[in-house]
Amino acid sequence: MSKGIFVTLEGPDGSGKSTQIEYLKEYFQNHGIQCVFTREPGGTDIGEKLRDIILDKDNNEMSDMTEALLYAASRAQHVSELIKPSLDAGKAVICDRYVDSSIAYQGYGRGLGESVQKINEYAIFGCMPDITFLIEIDPKVGKHRIKAGEQDRLEREKLQFHDRVYEGYKEMAKLHPERIVPVDGTGSREQIREEIARHLDKLLSDRNI
């Protein structure tokens, strides 16, 4: 491939993204496409250190804007060090969360609005996904899938926060239907897998791969 493929997975906490990422590994391997699998926040040594700070449940004093800026800082490093070089090398990059998460969690959830998008325009250097799978599931269901003792700082937020995040995701799906593919997260793993495969098949066909 002259240019790589950038795929992101989004959704409320506990939506089952990790399960589908395992499937994506299999999918691209079966198509003989070299892949890079990564996550946000994180993905690089610097990003993983920032991840520890952002998600540390003891950091209760962190302001909303500090949180947004730390996510953007991690993302800027991620794009420049890993994502963009991998795409330039013709690889497929599969990322667990990306800029849509910041808009949903900090823009809608924290109420920071358009400032989050402005910040991240600098962080991503114009590097947007070719396709984003939004796994839709009621935040109440997703939250209950994560044991209380295993929840990070954001996962521990009240349900009202997660409801705002979910509404933000659904609004973004309406605004960007050419990129964001809503997937019913209440279906079986196999049903979700088949839905994702159908859209990936079309993407590869359109790219003559």
N, C-alpha and C positions, 0 to 999 in steps of 0.2 A: 504494500500500500504506500502511495506517495504521501498520504496524510493519515494519521491515526484516527481512531474512533473514540469519542469521549462519552461514556455512559455513567449517569449518576442515579442513585437510589435515594428517595426521600420518603418521609412519612413520620407519623407520631411515634413517640417512644413505645417500644413493644409491638411495633407493626409487623415484625418478621423479616426485616431487611437482611439480616445476617444469613438466614436460611436461603434466600434468593441469591445472595452473592455467591454462595457455594455452588448453586446451579449455574450462574454465569461463568464461573471458572470452567466448568465442564463444557458449556456451550461453545466458548471461544476456543478451547483446546480441540474440540471436535471439528472446528472449522479451520484449524491450523493457523490461528492468529495468535501472535505473541501478546501476552497481556501483562498489565501492571494492575495490581489490586491494592487499593489504599483507602484511607478514611480521613474524616474531618470531625473535630479538629485533630491534627496530627499529620501523619504521612512522611514527616522528616524528623531528624533528631531535634531540631529547634521546635517544630510543631508539636511533637510529643511532650516536650517540656511545658509548652504553653497549655496543652491539653490538661496536664496534671493540675495546673493552676486554675484553669477555667472550671473544671468539673469537681474540684476538691470540695466536699460538702462542709468543710470547716471554714471556707472562705465566704461566710455569710455577709460580710461587710462590703463585698464587691459591688460597685455601682453598676447600673445597667449599661452606661456608656463605656465603662471600662471593659465590661464583658464583650460588648460589640466590637470594640477596638482590638481586643485580644484575639477574637475569632478572625478578624480581618488580617491581623498580623500573621497568624498561623497560616492563613490561606495564601497570603502573598508569598511566603516562603515555599509553600507547597507547590504553587503554580510555577514559580521560577526555577525551583530545584528539581522537581519531579514531573509534574503534569505536562507542562509545555515541552520539555525535552523528549519525553516519551512519545507524545503525539507527533513531534517533528521527526522522530525516528520511525514513524509508521506503526506504532504499537496501539493496542486498544487499552484505554485507561478506564477502569471500573472503580468508581469512588462512592463510598458509603457516606452520604451527605456532601453538600457543597454550598454554593452561595444561596440557594433557595432556603436552606435551613436558617441562615442568618436573617433573611427577610421575614421568615415565618416566626422564628423564636424571639428575635430582638425587635424587628420592625412591628409585627403584630402582637406577639406575646408580651413584650416589654413596653410596647406603645411608643417606640422611638421613631416610627414612621419612615419617611423617605430618607432620613439621614443614614440609615443602614445601607441602602442601595448606593448612596453617594460614596460612602466609605469604601464599599467593596468594588466600585468601578476602578479604583486605584489598585486594589488588591489583586484582581483577576487578570489585568492586562488584556482585556478583551477575550479571554479564554472561556467560552461557554460550552456546555455539553451539547452533543448532537441529539441526545435523547435523554429524558429524565423520567424514570418510573416513580410515580407517587402512589405508594401503597396506602389506600384509604381504610381507616379503621377508627371506630369510636375511641377517643382518648381514654375513656373510662376502662374499656376493655384492655387496651394496650398497657395502661399503667398497672393494672392488676396482674399482668403477666410477669412483671419484674418484682422480685422479692424485695420487701422494704429494706432489708439490710444491704442489698446490692445496688440500691438506687444512688445515682450521683447527684450533684447539687441541683441540676436542672430537672432531673426526673422526680425529685422530691417536691417540686413546686406544686401548689394547689391545683385542683382539677380545672378551676376557672382559667388559669394560665394556659393549660394544655388545650382547653377549648378554643381560646383565642388563636393559639398556634395553628390548630386544625382548620379553623375558618380562614386563616391566612393562606394556608396551603391550597385550599379549595378556590380561593379567589385568584391565586397565581395560576392555577390550572385553567381558569376561564380566560385569563389575560394572555396566556402563552400556549394555546392548544397545539401549535405547530411543533412544540418541543416537549411539553409535559403530558405524559400519558397516565391518566388515573387508572389504578388497578384495584379491584375489589379485594380488600384484605380479609374479608370474612370467608372467602372461598378456601378450598383445600390447598395445600402446598402445590399439588399437581396442577390444579386449575390456575393458580397464580403463575406457575412456571410456564404453562402453555400460552397464557396471555402475553407474557414477556417475550417468549420465543417467537410468537407471531409477529410482533413489532420489530424484533431484531432481524428476523428473516427479511422483512421488507426493507429495513435500513441497509442491510448488506446487498440486497438485490439492487437498490437504487444506486449504490456505490460500485456496482459491478464486481462484487467480491464473491 
